[in-house]
Amino acid sequence: MALHKLLVDDFYDASYSLFAVHCRLEDYRLAYLLNKYLNLKLRRQPQDLDYKYFAATYSIYEWFDEEFFTTWHMVSNVCKREEDSLQSSGSLFSTNEKVLKTYHLLPELKNVDFLIKITNDDRCLDEKMMLDKIQAIPQVITTYTIDVDQLRSRDNLIF
């Protein structure tokens, strides 16, 4: 019997651009400002992205531009959850302390607050113009492109 192997790299498609956004806004506020400054229609998806067995959920906004056949995704890179702290069993008193844990969608980009993924098969997107428009938003600290081929956890961007 023949053995067939499928590699994950066989399914990898790099027909998208990825932008990193640094800002201290809430996700809904950044989506509103992107809609306003870039004339988008981003809407929050009913289901958030769930990774690591529901330990971390990331809000995701999506819009499909029918004119240019382009899909826009804005996803949070940070998830903060309050969890019970682990304590030693030798304690006389039982205390339930909570610890705030931070998870990242792309762990190698811990300083990035949001990611914007623009999927376009033609790759006819003017990235410089998009970066300038995003950078024109007063609440955005900085924006830059990310080389997807250099990411170790690029599988987390499949959605």
PyMOL CGO cylinders between C-alpha atoms (Angstrom):
from pymol import cmd
from pymol.cgo import CYLINDER

trace = [
    CYLINDER, 0.00, 0.00, 0.00, 1.39, 3.40, -0.96, 0.3, 1, 1, 1, 1, 1, 1,
    CYLINDER, 1.39, 3.40, -0.96, 1.89, 6.04, 1.68, 0.3, 1, 1, 1, 1, 1, 1,
    CYLINDER, 1.89, 6.04, 1.68, 0.93, 9.61, 0.81, 0.3, 1, 1, 1, 1, 1, 1,
    CYLINDER, 0.93, 9.61, 0.81, 2.19, 12.52, 2.87, 0.3, 1, 1, 1, 1, 1, 1,
    CYLINDER, 2.19, 12.52, 2.87, 0.74, 16.00, 2.81, 0.3, 1, 1, 1, 1, 1, 1,
    CYLINDER, 0.74, 16.00, 2.81, 2.92, 18.80, 4.06, 0.3, 1, 1, 1, 1, 1, 1,
    CYLINDER, 2.92, 18.80, 4.06, 1.48, 21.96, 5.57, 0.3, 1, 1, 1, 1, 1, 1,
    CYLINDER, 1.48, 21.96, 5.57, 3.77, 24.00, 3.30, 0.3, 1, 1, 1, 1, 1, 1,
    CYLINDER, 3.77, 24.00, 3.30, 1.88, 22.61, 0.30, 0.3, 1, 1, 1, 1, 1, 1,
    CYLINDER, 1.88, 22.61, 0.30, -1.20, 24.55, 1.35, 0.3, 1, 1, 1, 1, 1, 1,
    CYLINDER, -1.20, 24.55, 1.35, 0.59, 27.77, 2.18, 0.3, 1, 1, 1, 1, 1, 1,
    CYLINDER, 0.59, 27.77, 2.18, -0.62, 30.71, 0.10, 0.3, 1, 1, 1, 1, 1, 1,
    CYLINDER, -0.62, 30.71, 0.10, 1.23, 34.02, 0.32, 0.3, 1, 1, 1, 1, 1, 1,
    CYLINDER, 1.23, 34.02, 0.32, -1.21, 36.03, -1.76, 0.3, 1, 1, 1, 1, 1, 1,
    CYLINDER, -1.21, 36.03, -1.76, -1.81, 38.53, 1.01, 0.3, 1, 1, 1, 1, 1, 1,
    CYLINDER, -1.81, 38.53, 1.01, -0.20, 41.57, 2.57, 0.3, 1, 1, 1, 1, 1, 1,
    CYLINDER, -0.20, 41.57, 2.57, 0.21, 41.88, 6.31, 0.3, 1, 1, 1, 1, 1, 1,
    CYLINDER, 0.21, 41.88, 6.31, 0.43, 45.16, 8.23, 0.3, 1, 1, 1, 1, 1, 1,
    CYLINDER, 0.43, 45.16, 8.23, 1.32, 45.62, 11.88, 0.3, 1, 1, 1, 1, 1, 1,
    CYLINDER, 1.32, 45.62, 11.88, -0.48, 48.39, 13.77, 0.3, 1, 1, 1, 1, 1, 1,
    CYLINDER, -0.48, 48.39, 13.77, 0.69, 49.83, 17.07, 0.3, 1, 1, 1, 1, 1, 1,
    CYLINDER, 0.69, 49.83, 17.07, -2.01, 51.73, 18.96, 0.3, 1, 1, 1, 1, 1, 1,
    CYLINDER, -2.01, 51.73, 18.96, -3.65, 51.64, 22.36, 0.3, 1, 1, 1, 1, 1, 1,
    CYLINDER, -3.65, 51.64, 22.36, -7.25, 51.75, 21.12, 0.3, 1, 1, 1, 1, 1, 1,
    CYLINDER, -7.25, 51.75, 21.12, -9.94, 49.16, 21.64, 0.3, 1, 1, 1, 1, 1, 1,
    CYLINDER, -9.94, 49.16, 21.64, -10.60, 46.93, 18.64, 0.3, 1, 1, 1, 1, 1, 1,
    CYLINDER, -10.60, 46.93, 18.64, -13.99, 48.43, 17.78, 0.3, 1, 1, 1, 1, 1, 1,
    CYLINDER, -13.99, 48.43, 17.78, -12.54, 51.95, 17.87, 0.3, 1, 1, 1, 1, 1, 1,
    CYLINDER, -12.54, 51.95, 17.87, -9.69, 51.10, 15.50, 0.3, 1, 1, 1, 1, 1, 1,
    CYLINDER, -9.69, 51.10, 15.50, -12.14, 49.37, 13.15, 0.3, 1, 1, 1, 1, 1, 1,
    CYLINDER, -12.14, 49.37, 13.15, -14.29, 52.52, 13.12, 0.3, 1, 1, 1, 1, 1, 1,
    CYLINDER, -14.29, 52.52, 13.12, -11.28, 54.71, 12.33, 0.3, 1, 1, 1, 1, 1, 1,
    CYLINDER, -11.28, 54.71, 12.33, -10.08, 52.38, 9.57, 0.3, 1, 1, 1, 1, 1, 1,
    CYLINDER, -10.08, 52.38, 9.57, -13.57, 52.44, 8.07, 0.3, 1, 1, 1, 1, 1, 1,
    CYLINDER, -13.57, 52.44, 8.07, -13.56, 56.23, 8.21, 0.3, 1, 1, 1, 1, 1, 1,
    CYLINDER, -13.56, 56.23, 8.21, -10.05, 56.95, 6.87, 0.3, 1, 1, 1, 1, 1, 1,
    CYLINDER, -10.05, 56.95, 6.87, -9.75, 54.11, 4.32, 0.3, 1, 1, 1, 1, 1, 1,
    CYLINDER, -9.75, 54.11, 4.32, -13.43, 53.94, 3.24, 0.3, 1, 1, 1, 1, 1, 1,
    CYLINDER, -13.43, 53.94, 3.24, -13.77, 50.34, 4.39, 0.3, 1, 1, 1, 1, 1, 1,
    CYLINDER, -13.77, 50.34, 4.39, -16.75, 48.50, 5.83, 0.3, 1, 1, 1, 1, 1, 1,
    CYLINDER, -16.75, 48.50, 5.83, -15.11, 46.28, 8.43, 0.3, 1, 1, 1, 1, 1, 1,
    CYLINDER, -15.11, 46.28, 8.43, -17.57, 44.36, 10.60, 0.3, 1, 1, 1, 1, 1, 1,
    CYLINDER, -17.57, 44.36, 10.60, -16.92, 42.17, 13.58, 0.3, 1, 1, 1, 1, 1, 1,
    CYLINDER, -16.92, 42.17, 13.58, -17.30, 38.47, 12.96, 0.3, 1, 1, 1, 1, 1, 1,
    CYLINDER, -17.30, 38.47, 12.96, -19.83, 36.64, 15.15, 0.3, 1, 1, 1, 1, 1, 1,
    CYLINDER, -19.83, 36.64, 15.15, -17.15, 34.18, 16.29, 0.3, 1, 1, 1, 1, 1, 1,
    CYLINDER, -17.15, 34.18, 16.29, -13.73, 35.28, 17.55, 0.3, 1, 1, 1, 1, 1, 1,
    CYLINDER, -13.73, 35.28, 17.55, -10.60, 33.35, 16.64, 0.3, 1, 1, 1, 1, 1, 1,
    CYLINDER, -10.60, 33.35, 16.64, -9.95, 30.60, 19.19, 0.3, 1, 1, 1, 1, 1, 1,
    CYLINDER, -9.95, 30.60, 19.19, -6.46, 29.21, 19.65, 0.3, 1, 1, 1, 1, 1, 1,
    CYLINDER, -6.46, 29.21, 19.65, -4.70, 27.04, 22.20, 0.3, 1, 1, 1, 1, 1, 1,
    CYLINDER, -4.70, 27.04, 22.20, -7.81, 25.09, 23.17, 0.3, 1, 1, 1, 1, 1, 1,
    CYLINDER, -7.81, 25.09, 23.17, -9.95, 28.16, 23.95, 0.3, 1, 1, 1, 1, 1, 1,
    CYLINDER, -9.95, 28.16, 23.95, -7.28, 29.66, 26.19, 0.3, 1, 1, 1, 1, 1, 1,
    CYLINDER, -7.28, 29.66, 26.19, -7.03, 32.70, 23.92, 0.3, 1, 1, 1, 1, 1, 1,
    CYLINDER, -7.03, 32.70, 23.92, -9.63, 34.38, 21.74, 0.3, 1, 1, 1, 1, 1, 1,
    CYLINDER, -9.63, 34.38, 21.74, -8.87, 37.21, 19.34, 0.3, 1, 1, 1, 1, 1, 1,
    CYLINDER, -8.87, 37.21, 19.34, -11.45, 39.60, 17.93, 0.3, 1, 1, 1, 1, 1, 1,
    CYLINDER, -11.45, 39.60, 17.93, -11.62, 39.66, 14.15, 0.3, 1, 1, 1, 1, 1, 1,
    CYLINDER, -11.62, 39.66, 14.15, -13.20, 42.12, 11.73, 0.3, 1, 1, 1, 1, 1, 1,
    CYLINDER, -13.20, 42.12, 11.73, -13.77, 41.32, 8.06, 0.3, 1, 1, 1, 1, 1, 1,
    CYLINDER, -13.77, 41.32, 8.06, -14.88, 42.99, 4.83, 0.3, 1, 1, 1, 1, 1, 1,
    CYLINDER, -14.88, 42.99, 4.83, -14.93, 41.75, 1.25, 0.3, 1, 1, 1, 1, 1, 1,
    CYLINDER, -14.93, 41.75, 1.25, -14.47, 44.48, -1.35, 0.3, 1, 1, 1, 1, 1, 1,
    CYLINDER, -14.47, 44.48, -1.35, -16.46, 43.28, -4.35, 0.3, 1, 1, 1, 1, 1, 1,
    CYLINDER, -16.46, 43.28, -4.35, -15.07, 45.99, -6.62, 0.3, 1, 1, 1, 1, 1, 1,
    CYLINDER, -15.07, 45.99, -6.62, -11.44, 44.88, -6.30, 0.3, 1, 1, 1, 1, 1, 1,
    CYLINDER, -11.44, 44.88, -6.30, -12.08, 41.29, -5.09, 0.3, 1, 1, 1, 1, 1, 1,
    CYLINDER, -12.08, 41.29, -5.09, -10.11, 41.97, -1.94, 0.3, 1, 1, 1, 1, 1, 1,
    CYLINDER, -10.11, 41.97, -1.94, -10.73, 40.62, 1.55, 0.3, 1, 1, 1, 1, 1, 1,
    CYLINDER, -10.73, 40.62, 1.55, -9.71, 42.78, 4.51, 0.3, 1, 1, 1, 1, 1, 1,
    CYLINDER, -9.71, 42.78, 4.51, -9.18, 41.31, 7.97, 0.3, 1, 1, 1, 1, 1, 1,
    CYLINDER, -9.18, 41.31, 7.97, -8.31, 43.23, 11.11, 0.3, 1, 1, 1, 1, 1, 1,
    CYLINDER, -8.31, 43.23, 11.11, -7.43, 40.97, 14.02, 0.3, 1, 1, 1, 1, 1, 1,
    CYLINDER, -7.43, 40.97, 14.02, -6.19, 41.67, 17.50, 0.3, 1, 1, 1, 1, 1, 1,
    CYLINDER, -6.19, 41.67, 17.50, -2.75, 40.29, 18.28, 0.3, 1, 1, 1, 1, 1, 1,
    CYLINDER, -2.75, 40.29, 18.28, -3.23, 40.46, 22.05, 0.3, 1, 1, 1, 1, 1, 1,
    CYLINDER, -3.23, 40.46, 22.05, -5.55, 38.48, 24.31, 0.3, 1, 1, 1, 1, 1, 1,
    CYLINDER, -5.55, 38.48, 24.31, -5.56, 39.13, 28.05, 0.3, 1, 1, 1, 1, 1, 1,
    CYLINDER, -5.56, 39.13, 28.05, -7.32, 36.64, 30.31, 0.3, 1, 1, 1, 1, 1, 1,
    CYLINDER, -7.32, 36.64, 30.31, -7.73, 36.46, 34.03, 0.3, 1, 1, 1, 1, 1, 1,
    CYLINDER, -7.73, 36.46, 34.03, -6.93, 33.00, 35.35, 0.3, 1, 1, 1, 1, 1, 1,
    CYLINDER, -6.93, 33.00, 35.35, -6.58, 31.34, 38.72, 0.3, 1, 1, 1, 1, 1, 1,
    CYLINDER, -6.58, 31.34, 38.72, -3.01, 31.41, 39.98, 0.3, 1, 1, 1, 1, 1, 1,
    CYLINDER, -3.01, 31.41, 39.98, -1.22, 28.22, 40.83, 0.3, 1, 1, 1, 1, 1, 1,
    CYLINDER, -1.22, 28.22, 40.83, -0.27, 27.98, 44.48, 0.3, 1, 1, 1, 1, 1, 1,
    CYLINDER, -0.27, 27.98, 44.48, 1.67, 25.46, 46.49, 0.3, 1, 1, 1, 1, 1, 1,
    CYLINDER, 1.67, 25.46, 46.49, -0.28, 22.86, 48.41, 0.3, 1, 1, 1, 1, 1, 1,
    CYLINDER, -0.28, 22.86, 48.41, 1.59, 23.58, 51.66, 0.3, 1, 1, 1, 1, 1, 1,
    CYLINDER, 1.59, 23.58, 51.66, -0.43, 26.70, 52.40, 0.3, 1, 1, 1, 1, 1, 1,
    CYLINDER, -0.43, 26.70, 52.40, -2.40, 26.85, 55.64, 0.3, 1, 1, 1, 1, 1, 1,
    CYLINDER, -2.40, 26.85, 55.64, -5.04, 29.15, 54.19, 0.3, 1, 1, 1, 1, 1, 1,
    CYLINDER, -5.04, 29.15, 54.19, -6.73, 28.77, 50.84, 0.3, 1, 1, 1, 1, 1, 1,
    CYLINDER, -6.73, 28.77, 50.84, -6.69, 31.92, 48.76, 0.3, 1, 1, 1, 1, 1, 1,
    CYLINDER, -6.69, 31.92, 48.76, -8.03, 32.28, 45.27, 0.3, 1, 1, 1, 1, 1, 1,
    CYLINDER, -8.03, 32.28, 45.27, -5.82, 34.81, 43.58, 0.3, 1, 1, 1, 1, 1, 1,
    CYLINDER, -5.82, 34.81, 43.58, -6.25, 35.79, 39.96, 0.3, 1, 1, 1, 1, 1, 1,
    CYLINDER, -6.25, 35.79, 39.96, -3.41, 36.37, 37.52, 0.3, 1, 1, 1, 1, 1, 1,
    CYLINDER, -3.41, 36.37, 37.52, -3.67, 38.34, 34.27, 0.3, 1, 1, 1, 1, 1, 1,
    CYLINDER, -3.67, 38.34, 34.27, -2.10, 36.29, 31.46, 0.3, 1, 1, 1, 1, 1, 1,
    CYLINDER, -2.10, 36.29, 31.46, -1.32, 37.70, 28.03, 0.3, 1, 1, 1, 1, 1, 1,
    CYLINDER, -1.32, 37.70, 28.03, -1.40, 35.60, 24.84, 0.3, 1, 1, 1, 1, 1, 1,
    CYLINDER, -1.40, 35.60, 24.84, -0.32, 36.68, 21.36, 0.3, 1, 1, 1, 1, 1, 1,
    CYLINDER, -0.32, 36.68, 21.36, -1.61, 35.49, 18.01, 0.3, 1, 1, 1, 1, 1, 1,
    CYLINDER, -1.61, 35.49, 18.01, 1.88, 35.93, 16.57, 0.3, 1, 1, 1, 1, 1, 1,
    CYLINDER, 1.88, 35.93, 16.57, 4.24, 35.38, 19.52, 0.3, 1, 1, 1, 1, 1, 1,
    CYLINDER, 4.24, 35.38, 19.52, 7.26, 36.73, 17.65, 0.3, 1, 1, 1, 1, 1, 1,
    CYLINDER, 7.26, 36.73, 17.65, 5.48, 40.11, 17.35, 0.3, 1, 1, 1, 1, 1, 1,
    CYLINDER, 5.48, 40.11, 17.35, 4.67, 40.76, 21.00, 0.3, 1, 1, 1, 1, 1, 1,
    CYLINDER, 4.67, 40.76, 21.00, 4.69, 44.56, 20.64, 0.3, 1, 1, 1, 1, 1, 1,
    CYLINDER, 4.69, 44.56, 20.64, 2.12, 44.63, 17.83, 0.3, 1, 1, 1, 1, 1, 1,
    CYLINDER, 2.12, 44.63, 17.83, -1.44, 45.40, 18.93, 0.3, 1, 1, 1, 1, 1, 1,
    CYLINDER, -1.44, 45.40, 18.93, -3.36, 44.68, 15.71, 0.3, 1, 1, 1, 1, 1, 1,
    CYLINDER, -3.36, 44.68, 15.71, -2.76, 42.95, 12.40, 0.3, 1, 1, 1, 1, 1, 1,
    CYLINDER, -2.76, 42.95, 12.40, -4.35, 43.89, 9.10, 0.3, 1, 1, 1, 1, 1, 1,
    CYLINDER, -4.35, 43.89, 9.10, -4.39, 41.12, 6.51, 0.3, 1, 1, 1, 1, 1, 1,
    CYLINDER, -4.39, 41.12, 6.51, -5.32, 42.11, 2.96, 0.3, 1, 1, 1, 1, 1, 1,
    CYLINDER, -5.32, 42.11, 2.96, -5.94, 39.16, 0.65, 0.3, 1, 1, 1, 1, 1, 1,
    CYLINDER, -5.94, 39.16, 0.65, -5.83, 39.88, -3.05, 0.3, 1, 1, 1, 1, 1, 1,
    CYLINDER, -5.83, 39.88, -3.05, -4.95, 37.27, -5.68, 0.3, 1, 1, 1, 1, 1, 1,
    CYLINDER, -4.95, 37.27, -5.68, -3.65, 39.88, -8.12, 0.3, 1, 1, 1, 1, 1, 1,
    CYLINDER, -3.65, 39.88, -8.12, -1.39, 41.52, -5.51, 0.3, 1, 1, 1, 1, 1, 1,
    CYLINDER, -1.39, 41.52, -5.51, -2.19, 44.86, -7.14, 0.3, 1, 1, 1, 1, 1, 1,
    CYLINDER, -2.19, 44.86, -7.14, -2.35, 46.72, -3.85, 0.3, 1, 1, 1, 1, 1, 1,
    CYLINDER, -2.35, 46.72, -3.85, -0.47, 49.95, -3.26, 0.3, 1, 1, 1, 1, 1, 1,
    CYLINDER, -0.47, 49.95, -3.26, 0.98, 49.11, 0.17, 0.3, 1, 1, 1, 1, 1, 1,
    CYLINDER, 0.98, 49.11, 0.17, 2.75, 52.44, 0.54, 0.3, 1, 1, 1, 1, 1, 1,
    CYLINDER, 2.75, 52.44, 0.54, -0.50, 54.36, 0.04, 0.3, 1, 1, 1, 1, 1, 1,
    CYLINDER, -0.50, 54.36, 0.04, -2.35, 52.12, 2.52, 0.3, 1, 1, 1, 1, 1, 1,
    CYLINDER, -2.35, 52.12, 2.52, 0.40, 52.56, 5.10, 0.3, 1, 1, 1, 1, 1, 1,
    CYLINDER, 0.40, 52.56, 5.10, 0.28, 56.34, 4.66, 0.3, 1, 1, 1, 1, 1, 1,
    CYLINDER, 0.28, 56.34, 4.66, -3.50, 56.38, 5.11, 0.3, 1, 1, 1, 1, 1, 1,
    CYLINDER, -3.50, 56.38, 5.11, -3.32, 54.25, 8.25, 0.3, 1, 1, 1, 1, 1, 1,
    CYLINDER, -3.32, 54.25, 8.25, -0.46, 56.35, 9.59, 0.3, 1, 1, 1, 1, 1, 1,
    CYLINDER, -0.46, 56.35, 9.59, -2.62, 59.47, 9.04, 0.3, 1, 1, 1, 1, 1, 1,
    CYLINDER, -2.62, 59.47, 9.04, -4.98, 58.29, 11.79, 0.3, 1, 1, 1, 1, 1, 1,
    CYLINDER, -4.98, 58.29, 11.79, -3.99, 60.39, 14.84, 0.3, 1, 1, 1, 1, 1, 1,
    CYLINDER, -3.99, 60.39, 14.84, -4.46, 57.56, 17.37, 0.3, 1, 1, 1, 1, 1, 1,
    CYLINDER, -4.46, 57.56, 17.37, -2.16, 55.15, 15.49, 0.3, 1, 1, 1, 1, 1, 1,
    CYLINDER, -2.16, 55.15, 15.49, 1.39, 55.18, 16.82, 0.3, 1, 1, 1, 1, 1, 1,
    CYLINDER, 1.39, 55.18, 16.82, 3.04, 53.39, 13.90, 0.3, 1, 1, 1, 1, 1, 1,
    CYLINDER, 3.04, 53.39, 13.90, 2.29, 51.00, 11.04, 0.3, 1, 1, 1, 1, 1, 1,
    CYLINDER, 2.29, 51.00, 11.04, 4.58, 48.85, 8.91, 0.3, 1, 1, 1, 1, 1, 1,
    CYLINDER, 4.58, 48.85, 8.91, 4.51, 45.82, 6.62, 0.3, 1, 1, 1, 1, 1, 1,
    CYLINDER, 4.51, 45.82, 6.62, 5.48, 42.38, 7.85, 0.3, 1, 1, 1, 1, 1, 1,
    CYLINDER, 5.48, 42.38, 7.85, 7.35, 39.86, 5.71, 0.3, 1, 1, 1, 1, 1, 1,
    CYLINDER, 7.35, 39.86, 5.71, 5.14, 36.79, 6.00, 0.3, 1, 1, 1, 1, 1, 1,
    CYLINDER, 5.14, 36.79, 6.00, 7.91, 34.43, 4.92, 0.3, 1, 1, 1, 1, 1, 1,
    CYLINDER, 7.91, 34.43, 4.92, 9.94, 35.37, 8.03, 0.3, 1, 1, 1, 1, 1, 1,
    CYLINDER, 9.94, 35.37, 8.03, 7.13, 34.46, 10.48, 0.3, 1, 1, 1, 1, 1, 1,
    CYLINDER, 7.13, 34.46, 10.48, 7.37, 31.19, 12.36, 0.3, 1, 1, 1, 1, 1, 1,
    CYLINDER, 7.37, 31.19, 12.36, 3.70, 31.17, 13.38, 0.3, 1, 1, 1, 1, 1, 1,
    CYLINDER, 3.70, 31.17, 13.38, 2.19, 32.14, 10.03, 0.3, 1, 1, 1, 1, 1, 1,
    CYLINDER, 2.19, 32.14, 10.03, -0.21, 29.20, 10.31, 0.3, 1, 1, 1, 1, 1, 1,
    CYLINDER, -0.21, 29.20, 10.31, -2.15, 31.29, 12.85, 0.3, 1, 1, 1, 1, 1, 1,
    CYLINDER, -2.15, 31.29, 12.85, -3.03, 33.65, 10.00, 0.3, 1, 1, 1, 1, 1, 1,
    CYLINDER, -3.03, 33.65, 10.00, -5.15, 31.05, 8.21, 0.3, 1, 1, 1, 1, 1, 1,
    CYLINDER, -5.15, 31.05, 8.21, -8.72, 32.20, 8.77, 0.3, 1, 1, 1, 1, 1, 1,
]
cmd.load_cgo(trace, "trace")
